[in-house]
């Protein structure tokens, strides 16, 4: 297969990486190389050079990240190494090999003080180590390789890995009642849909570098998210809405992190899907594979 059809995917065992593997079967004209953390430590420059020399990819999708938001507050060096320094290494490798780079970022680059969806060029002001390191990764990607595409996303869930949906499904079966934060608002993202969007960008034949934002449509609180999950699995668990102050965490979460997604849909004609419809699809899949 020719070099221009080869896609290298890092973080292949994560939620997004596994969803890209699932979506990839619909793109038979491309050859995918899925690299887990064991196959490629993205903070290892020598390993990166070796993989790029071996595979000669036309595209690199970086799904690898340090995502332990609370742990990052005390594990700053590790978070910075993966979310910032390593992103620069990948971006540089892409530039050197003539590969297109797509890097996934987060709503945590914002401070959460907005009252309407953040536009791509809105003021960034991360409130914790995780957000700070992800923002640094964005900057390093674009400074190291101005042709990079950054995609910010939010509240990611899937049938794979650990996430809010799977945790709620489990706890609602185990407990009679749960407390869920009701003063943090944002937009859920089914990782399968994000995976499809990324591959649609690659297969579109056009490439417009810069920062984009992607999520499913609709703005809800975590409590409303939990209520929807309860409805879809027919659980009897009582859900109690609580303020953020009632559930203290080491890292501060944005109180409002909904993002304006019009740029990605307009540029690449990507159809954004309603959050509740996609939540139902994910839960159906989780139940089917249980």
Beta strands, then each sheet from edge to edge (+ up, - down):
strand 1: 6-10
strand 2: 31-35
strand 3: 59-62
strand 4: 100-106
strand 5: 149-153
strand 6: 156-157
strand 7: 177-181
strand 8: 185-186
strand 9: 189-190
strand 10: 210-214
strand 11: 220-221
strand 12: 238-242
sheet 1: 2+ 1+ 3+ 4+ 5+ 10+
sheet 2: 6+ 9+
sheet 3: 7+ 12+
sheet 4: 8+ 11-
end
